[in-house]
Amino acid sequence: MVRDPMRVLNHKENGLLEALADLGKFDDIENLLITGIKARSASTDIVSRLQAIRVRYLLRAKKYPEAMQQAKAYYNVVSMAGTADAILLMMETLRASSPNNFSTADQFKKEQMAGAELSDKPVAQTVLAGIKINAAEFTDTIREQINENFNSMTARGNLLLLSDRAKEAQEAFERAYELSDDKQLAGASESLARTMRAQDGSIARANAFVLSLRPRKEPPPQPTSAPTTGPTEVTR
């Protein structure tokens, strides 16, 4: 077994997982990736990358029910910029699980497209809602993440998103937001958006929230005419 799970993120080391896969040791791959996620749960980027790899190897092992669960978990936890990739991975997983009937994958795509329209009212997501995640492997680690600091609350939130416990994740991320400094504020804000996406199963409300945080550009200054009878007040 590889001692350092982070080595799997280095493409030069991907042969380690391939060697295990060639031997049919998919349970070892799963355990390795879970260990890495637990160890680096405060890093949304690393958690997401490991989770995507996890789905790929579950598909290769033809463990389709588990792959669907973990593809949903990936959708929940990935960055907002990674949403499109998460949608594609879920569609691939749904199609692999029913190679002779793409109706569920097509319905998922339809619901995601409808749910992408900017709105503060979520569109019903029947496909994602029907996938229940069993994430018992993270239960103990979630309980351990109780320190009152940004990293601990972010780690807790990420593990809760992987466990499909979005409302609890929101509480953790709200606390992380309160504890964040100026450098952490953007990540803390995005984490709140990720919980909205996980709760709704779509990105519209999350996108609206992200847009609401962007500073508005000042309107261009209006031309002023030369003073005639006295000083002209400039509207600021």
Phi, psi and omega in degrees: 000140179290132183284326183248103182299337182292342181296338182289345179276350176269120186301335178291339183258001182298339177299338178296314179290322179297322179296318178295320180295319179298332178272000181075018183269060183288332176293324177294320177298314180301314181295322179296315182291321177298318178300317179296319179297316179297318184292329185238036187293344178281348180258106180299322180297311182293317178302315182295316181296317178295321180294321178297318177298320179303314179298316182302317182283332173294322175295317180297326178280358181062031175265075191292318177300317178293322180297320178295319178300313185284335173292322175295319178299322177296317176303318181295318194263336187296158178300162178300323179294337181269007184300316182300318179297321179295322178295315179297320180293321177295319178297318177299318181293317179296320179291322179294326182286336178224072187297341181258002182208105183265015186297321180291319177297319179294322178294319177300314179299316180299315181293322179293322178295318178294324182281357180270349179291129183303120182194156174261009178243113185292149175271140181302132181242089187287326184291307180297321181297333181277354180260114181260129184265129172259107184236045181299337183294343182257356187303310183294320181294323177299317180297331182282339184273079184236000181293141182276070173214165187301312184296318181295317180291325177292318177299315179300314180298317179298317180293325177291323175296318177298333181269003180064038178244066191294323181295320177291324177298321179300318179299317180295318182288328175297321178291321177298321178298317180296328184268355187285151172262185185300323181287333183267350189298318181297316179295322179295321179294317179295326178299323176295322177294322179297325178292325177296316179298319180292321179294318185273334187074019179203170191254356188301305183295322179295317178296318179299321178295316179299316180297326181292340181273343183287135178295136179283141178287140177293139177296149180298145180298140179277141179295143179245146178269163181297144180298143180251294184259348182180183180297141180264131178285131178263122179283130180261000000 
